[in-house]
Amino acid sequence: MKTIEEVLAHARARLRRLGPSEAAAAVEGGARFVDTRPSFQRLAGGLIPGAVLIERNHLEWRLDPASAHRIPEATDHDIAWIVVCEEGYSSSLAAASLQDLGLRNATDLVGGFQAWKAAGLPVRTGESELDPARSR
């Protein structure tokens, strides 16, 4: 049996995790943010402009290019997805799960949304953009 800390360490050992400035540069180079936080966290703190909103329980189905439930952006296994959660824990597990599906460039944001915000990087707020119905 493993503890969650062991599972998390194993997941992170497989990832090339990105800090906020590295993630911003990766997005400028074509990577995509995917925000897996629940709507209440997005409403409370805002979101990263341009991030695709997919709550955690839908993630694999929406990003697997072979899934009948994929989003239009999930066109192939080479897309670099940067998973964002609130503090960078569940995003590591999610990114490892995406790698298990063959999305070899999946990774996550070290420290999550809170680290992004603390680094002074762009954050967007507004009821219309944070509407849970807009989540995929």
Secondary structure as GFF3:
##gff-version 3
##sequence-region A 1 136
A	DSSP	alpha_helix	4	13	.	.	.	ID=ss1
A	DSSP	alpha_helix	20	28	.	.	.	ID=ss2
A	DSSP	beta_strand	32	35	.	.	.	ID=ss3
A	DSSP	alpha_helix	39	45	.	.	.	ID=ss4
A	DSSP	beta_strand	52	53	.	.	.	ID=ss5
A	DSSP	three_ten_helix	56	58	.	.	.	ID=ss6
A	DSSP	alpha_helix	59	63	.	.	.	ID=ss7
A	DSSP	beta_strand	81	84	.	.	.	ID=ss8
A	DSSP	alpha_helix	90	100	.	.	.	ID=ss9
A	DSSP	beta_strand	107	108	.	.	.	ID=ss10
A	DSSP	alpha_helix	112	118	.	.	.	ID=ss11
A	DSSP	three_ten_helix	132	134	.	.	.	ID=ss12
###
